[in-house]
Amino acid sequence: METVDQRASLVARPQRGLVTRRQLLDVASVSASTIGRRLASGHWSEPLPGVIDLGSHQKSSRRELQGLLLAAGPSSWVSHDSAAHLHGFLDIPEPRSPDVLVVRGGHTWVGGVHLHTTKAIEPDEVATRRGLRCTAPARTLLDIASGTAVDQLEHLAADLARKDLKTLKHLGVLLHRYRFTSGRRRLLTVLSRLPEEVARLASPLEVLGVAAMRRAGAPPPKLQYRVLDAGGSVIKRVDAAWPDAWTVLEFDGAAYHDTSAARGHDEEVRARMRALGWTVEVLRRHDLDGPRPAEIAARLRLISEV
C-alpha cells in the first residue's frame, strides 16, 4: 500500500515537487489533519497560500513560476518577460521578478507578487512550454510591445518571423482582435518594415538590413547568393548581392563577428571577392539608421541605369 508521501509525490512530481492543498485532499487522498502535521513538523512547507512544497526539488525560477501558477489557479499563465524568456526570445534575459497573467476577477496578488491581469484570453493565445502554462509567442510579443524599445522590438519581430511565419500570421490575427491594446501601433510599424523574403534570411540583422535597403530604394537583391572563384568553386554565400552591379552586401552581427578570429576570416574572404572585381559593402546594426543604406542604394540605382 502506498504511503502518504508516495501518494503526494505522484501528484507533485510533474509540478516540480509542488502540490496544492486541494490536490492533496482530492487526488492524493491525504487528510487535512495529515497535511497539518506534515507542515507543523517541517516535513512539508507552504511557500505560497495553498501550495505545499514536499521538499523533493531544488529551488529555481521555473519552480517559482510553477508555484505561482498553482496558487493563482487554472486561469493563470506565465506571461510578459517571463514568457519571452521561456520561449527563447532574442536577448530577453530572465526577469528579476516573475510575470504571471490572470483573467480579471481572479487573484491579483499571490505571496507578495503582483500579477498581470487581462480582460480575456482565447485558447489560441496560450501554450505550454517546459511544462508551464504560458502565453503563446504572438500573445507574448503583443503583451511586451508597449514596454520594449523599438529597436529591440524590431529584432524580436524579425527573429520570430524568420523562425516561424505561423507566429507572424498569428500576431496579425491578434492585432486585429485587440485593436485598442497599448503597443499595437508600434508593432504594426515594425511589422510593416519586414521584407517579404523574411523566411529566407539567416538572422534578425539580415531581416532588418534587407528591409532598410528596400526603404532606401535599392533594387531587389539576390539573397544568400553564392560568389564563385575563377575555377567555379564557392568562395562564400553572401547575405545579399546585386550580380549585375558586382556588389555584395554583408550584415555583421556582433554575436558572430566580434572576435579576432572571425574578423580575420571575414577580411580574408572579402579580400578574395574584391580581387575578382566585387564591391563588398558591410553594414552593422548601427549603420541601418544612418546614411549608409541610402548611399549604397543610390550607387546601385546609378549602375542599373547605365
Backbone torsions as a table, in degrees:
resi	resn	phi	psi	omega
1	MET	NA	136.2	-178.1
2	GLU	-70.5	142.4	177.0
3	THR	-80.5	170.7	177.5
4	VAL	-58.3	-45.3	-178.8
5	ASP	-64.6	-36.5	179.1
6	GLN	-66.8	-43.1	179.3
7	ARG	-65.1	-42.0	178.9
8	ALA	-65.3	-39.8	-178.0
9	SER	-64.8	-36.0	179.1
10	LEU	-60.4	-37.1	179.1
11	VAL	-78.0	-37.8	-173.1
12	ALA	-81.1	-25.0	-173.1
13	ARG	-55.6	-49.4	179.8
14	PRO	-72.8	-3.8	179.6
15	GLN	-111.9	28.9	176.0
16	ARG	59.5	37.4	175.6
17	GLY	81.3	11.7	179.8
18	LEU	-113.7	150.1	-178.8
19	VAL	-154.2	146.8	178.7
20	THR	-85.4	159.4	175.7
21	ARG	-57.8	-41.9	-178.4
22	ARG	-62.7	-39.7	177.4
23	GLN	-64.6	-40.3	178.1
24	LEU	-62.2	-41.9	-178.8
25	LEU	-71.2	-49.0	-170.6
26	ASP	-89.3	-33.2	-174.8
27	VAL	-99.7	-46.2	-177.1
28	ALA	-89.8	-5.8	179.0
29	SER	56.2	43.8	175.9
30	VAL	-100.9	129.1	-176.6
31	SER	-72.4	157.6	179.1
32	ALA	-61.7	-36.3	-179.8
33	SER	-68.0	-37.2	178.3
34	THR	-66.8	-40.3	177.1
35	ILE	-60.1	-44.7	179.9
36	GLY	-61.1	-41.8	-179.9
37	ARG	-66.7	-41.6	179.5
38	ARG	-62.3	-40.5	179.7
39	LEU	-69.5	-42.1	-178.7
40	ALA	-64.2	-34.6	-178.9
41	SER	-80.6	-12.1	-177.1
42	GLY	84.9	2.6	178.3
43	HIS	-66.1	-38.8	171.6
44	TRP	-118.1	164.7	175.3
45	SER	-136.6	166.1	-178.9
46	GLU	-125.4	83.5	-175.8
47	PRO	-68.8	-27.3	178.2
48	LEU	-133.2	152.8	-178.5
49	PRO	-54.7	119.4	177.2
50	GLY	82.4	1.9	-179.1
51	VAL	-113.6	123.6	-176.6
52	ILE	-104.9	131.2	177.5
53	ASP	-101.6	117.9	-179.1
54	LEU	-79.9	-6.5	178.1
55	GLY	76.5	19.8	-176.0
56	SER	-97.1	-12.3	-176.3
57	HIS	-126.5	150.5	177.0
58	GLN	-74.6	155.0	177.6
59	LYS	-69.2	144.6	176.8
60	SER	-161.0	166.0	179.2
61	SER	-65.2	-37.1	179.4
62	ARG	-69.2	-33.5	176.9
63	ARG	-68.3	-36.2	175.9
64	GLU	-63.1	-42.8	177.5
65	LEU	-63.7	-40.6	178.1
66	GLN	-58.5	-44.2	179.5
67	GLY	-63.1	-41.0	178.8
68	LEU	-64.0	-40.4	178.2
69	LEU	-63.3	-41.9	178.8
70	LEU	-65.0	-41.2	-178.4
71	ALA	-70.5	-36.4	-177.1
72	ALA	-79.2	-19.4	178.1
73	GLY	100.5	176.7	-173.5
74	PRO	-65.6	-21.3	178.8
75	SER	-95.3	57.6	178.7
76	SER	-144.5	148.6	-175.8
77	TRP	-146.2	143.1	169.0
78	VAL	-61.2	135.7	-172.0
79	SER	-145.2	-177.4	175.1
80	HIS	48.1	-132.4	-174.1
81	ASP	-65.6	-32.4	177.7
82	SER	-64.0	-42.1	177.7
83	ALA	-68.8	-39.3	178.8
84	ALA	-60.3	-43.0	178.1
85	HIS	-67.0	-39.4	179.9
86	LEU	-63.2	-38.0	179.2
87	HIS	-79.7	-8.4	-179.4
88	GLY	80.0	30.5	177.4
89	PHE	-58.4	145.1	-177.1
90	LEU	-59.6	124.7	173.2
91	ASP	60.8	23.1	174.5
92	ILE	-97.7	107.5	-179.4
93	PRO	-75.8	165.5	176.1
94	GLU	-67.2	124.3	-177.0
95	PRO	-68.3	154.5	179.7
96	ARG	-68.1	-36.1	177.4
97	SER	-117.2	141.9	-174.9
98	PRO	-71.9	149.9	177.2
99	ASP	-113.2	122.0	176.0
100	VAL	-133.7	136.5	-177.3
101	LEU	-106.7	136.2	175.8
102	VAL	-131.3	155.2	174.9
103	VAL	-74.8	136.5	-178.9
104	ARG	-53.5	140.1	-175.9
105	GLY	104.9	-15.8	176.1
106	GLY	-95.7	-156.3	179.0
107	HIS	-65.6	142.3	171.4
108	THR	-114.4	-18.8	175.4
109	TRP	-132.3	138.5	174.7
110	VAL	-137.8	116.0	177.6
111	GLY	54.2	36.8	179.8
112	GLY	85.6	-1.6	178.7
113	VAL	-98.0	125.1	178.5
114	HIS	-81.2	121.5	-177.5
115	LEU	-93.0	148.4	172.9
116	HIS	-73.1	152.4	178.0
117	THR	-125.7	153.8	176.9
118	THR	-140.4	148.5	178.9
119	LYS	-67.0	-38.5	-179.3
120	ALA	-160.1	160.1	174.7
121	ILE	-148.6	131.2	-175.4
122	GLU	-91.1	159.1	-179.2
123	PRO	-55.9	-32.8	-178.8
124	ASP	-78.3	-1.0	-178.9
125	GLU	-99.6	2.9	-178.5
126	VAL	-125.5	159.5	-177.8
127	ALA	-153.3	179.7	173.5
128	THR	-123.4	128.3	-179.3
129	ARG	-134.2	122.5	-178.8
130	ARG	53.2	39.8	176.6
131	GLY	78.9	6.4	-178.0
132	LEU	-115.1	136.0	172.0
133	ARG	-66.4	133.3	-179.6
134	CYS	-152.1	165.8	174.0
135	THR	-71.1	145.3	179.6
136	ALA	-66.7	160.2	-176.6
137	PRO	-52.6	-44.7	-177.8
138	ALA	-65.1	-43.2	178.7
139	ARG	-65.6	-37.5	178.7
140	THR	-61.6	-45.3	179.3
141	LEU	-62.8	-39.6	178.0
142	LEU	-63.6	-40.7	-177.8
143	ASP	-67.1	-35.9	-175.7
144	ILE	-93.2	-3.7	-172.3
145	ALA	-59.3	-42.2	-174.3
146	SER	-69.1	-24.9	-178.3
147	GLY	-104.6	11.0	-177.6
148	THR	-111.5	134.4	178.6
149	ALA	-58.9	147.2	-174.2
150	VAL	-59.7	-42.6	-178.0
151	ASP	-65.7	-36.5	176.7
152	GLN	-70.3	-37.6	178.1
153	LEU	-62.7	-37.9	176.7
154	GLU	-61.3	-44.5	178.4
155	HIS	-62.9	-43.3	-179.8
156	LEU	-62.3	-48.0	-179.3
157	ALA	-63.8	-40.9	179.5
158	ALA	-63.8	-42.6	-178.8
159	ASP	-67.6	-44.2	179.3
160	LEU	-64.4	-43.4	-179.4
161	ALA	-64.4	-39.1	-179.3
162	ARG	-66.4	-37.5	-177.1
163	LYS	-80.7	-35.5	-171.8
164	ASP	-154.1	101.1	179.8
165	LEU	-65.8	-22.4	177.4
166	LYS	-62.8	-38.3	177.6
167	THR	-63.9	-40.1	178.4
168	LEU	-62.7	-43.4	178.6
169	LYS	-65.9	-39.1	178.8
170	HIS	-64.4	-37.9	177.5
171	LEU	-61.7	-39.1	176.5
172	GLY	-60.3	-39.4	177.1
173	VAL	-62.5	-44.1	-178.3
174	LEU	-68.8	-35.7	177.8
175	LEU	-64.9	-31.5	174.7
176	HIS	-75.5	-36.0	-177.9
177	ARG	-70.2	-39.4	-176.9
178	TYR	-114.7	82.4	-172.8
179	ARG	-79.2	-12.1	-176.2
180	PHE	-120.0	14.3	179.6
181	THR	-76.4	146.9	179.3
182	SER	-68.1	144.3	-178.4
183	GLY	89.0	-8.5	-177.5
184	ARG	-62.4	-47.0	-177.6
185	ARG	-63.5	-39.6	179.0
186	ARG	-62.5	-42.7	179.1
187	LEU	-65.8	-40.3	179.3
188	LEU	-61.1	-40.8	178.1
189	THR	-62.9	-45.1	-179.7
190	VAL	-62.3	-45.6	-177.6
191	LEU	-66.8	-33.2	-179.3
192	SER	-66.2	-19.7	-178.7
193	ARG	-89.4	-10.0	-178.0
194	LEU	-71.3	134.6	178.9
195	PRO	-72.0	154.6	-179.7
196	GLU	-63.7	-27.8	-176.0
197	GLU	-86.3	22.5	-170.7
198	VAL	-54.2	-36.9	-176.5
199	ALA	-69.3	-18.5	-177.9
200	ARG	-91.5	-4.0	-175.9
201	LEU	-94.3	148.8	-168.2
202	ALA	-92.9	-13.5	-177.8
203	SER	-152.6	159.3	176.5
204	PRO	-58.5	-36.7	179.4
205	LEU	-63.5	-37.4	176.5
206	GLU	-63.9	-41.0	178.7
207	VAL	-59.9	-49.2	-179.3
208	LEU	-67.0	-36.7	-179.3
209	GLY	-67.1	-45.4	177.9
210	VAL	-62.8	-40.1	178.3
211	ALA	-63.2	-42.0	179.3
212	ALA	-63.5	-39.8	178.9
213	MET	-66.4	-39.1	177.5
214	ARG	-62.4	-44.6	179.7
215	ARG	-63.6	-30.1	179.3
216	ALA	-77.9	-5.6	176.9
217	GLY	91.4	18.9	179.0
218	ALA	-72.0	146.8	173.5
219	PRO	-60.8	155.3	179.7
220	PRO	-59.3	129.9	-179.6
221	PRO	-88.9	166.8	167.7
222	LYS	-92.3	122.3	-175.6
223	LEU	-89.0	147.8	179.6
224	GLN	51.2	49.4	-175.1
225	TYR	-82.5	136.0	179.9
226	ARG	-91.2	116.3	176.6
227	VAL	-90.1	126.9	-175.5
228	LEU	-106.5	152.4	174.1
229	ASP	-86.7	-176.8	-176.3
230	ALA	-61.9	-25.1	-179.9
231	GLY	-91.5	0.3	178.1
232	GLY	91.5	5.5	177.6
233	SER	-86.7	149.4	-177.7
234	VAL	-74.5	124.9	172.7
235	ILE	-82.2	-48.8	179.6
236	LYS	-166.4	149.6	169.5
237	ARG	-94.4	109.5	-173.3
238	VAL	-89.7	161.9	-176.1
239	ASP	-64.1	-44.9	-179.4
240	ALA	-151.1	150.4	-178.4
241	ALA	-150.9	151.2	171.9
242	TRP	-122.0	85.4	-173.2
243	PRO	-56.4	-38.2	-179.1
244	ASP	-64.5	-26.9	178.9
245	ALA	-99.9	5.0	-179.4
246	TRP	49.2	48.3	-178.2
247	THR	-129.4	131.7	173.3
248	VAL	-119.7	152.6	-179.4
249	LEU	-127.5	127.8	178.6
250	GLU	-116.2	137.1	175.8
251	PHE	-105.6	118.3	-176.5
252	ASP	-98.7	110.2	174.6
253	GLY	-94.4	140.7	-176.2
254	ALA	-59.5	-33.0	-175.6
255	ALA	-64.3	-25.1	-174.3
256	TYR	-114.0	-16.7	-170.8
257	HIS	-121.3	-0.5	-175.0
258	ASP	-96.5	39.9	168.7
259	THR	-122.5	153.2	-177.4
260	SER	-61.6	-37.6	179.6
261	ALA	-65.1	-43.6	-179.6
262	ALA	-66.0	-42.9	-179.8
263	ARG	-64.1	-40.3	178.9
264	GLY	-63.3	-42.2	178.5
265	HIS	-65.4	-43.6	179.6
266	ASP	-58.2	-46.0	-177.3
267	GLU	-66.6	-36.1	177.9
268	GLU	-63.4	-46.2	-179.5
269	VAL	-66.9	-41.6	-179.2
270	ARG	-67.2	-33.9	176.3
271	ALA	-64.0	-37.4	178.1
272	ARG	-64.7	-40.3	179.9
273	MET	-68.3	-41.5	179.0
274	ARG	-62.9	-36.7	-180.0
275	ALA	-62.9	-25.2	178.7
276	LEU	-88.6	-2.2	177.2
277	GLY	107.3	1.8	-179.9
278	TRP	-79.5	141.5	167.8
279	THR	-90.7	123.5	-176.8
280	VAL	-108.8	114.6	176.6
281	GLU	-102.5	140.6	-179.3
282	VAL	-126.9	128.4	178.0
283	LEU	-122.4	136.7	171.5
284	ARG	-108.6	172.9	-173.9
285	ARG	-55.9	-42.7	-176.5
286	HIS	-68.8	-19.5	178.9
287	ASP	-72.5	-24.5	-171.5
288	LEU	-66.9	-25.6	179.2
289	ASP	-97.4	5.3	-179.9
290	GLY	-107.0	-160.7	-174.5
291	PRO	-82.8	-12.1	-172.5
292	ARG	-58.5	-47.8	179.4
293	PRO	-56.4	-42.2	-179.9
294	ALA	-66.3	-37.6	179.1
295	GLU	-65.5	-44.4	179.5
296	ILE	-66.4	-42.7	-179.6
297	ALA	-62.2	-41.1	179.9
298	ALA	-62.8	-41.5	179.3
299	ARG	-65.6	-40.1	-179.9
300	LEU	-65.5	-40.9	178.8
301	ARG	-64.3	-40.0	-178.6
302	LEU	-63.7	-41.7	179.5
303	ILE	-66.8	-39.7	-177.2
304	SER	-68.3	-22.3	-179.1
305	GLU	-85.4	-13.4	-178.7
306	VAL	-74.1	NA	NA
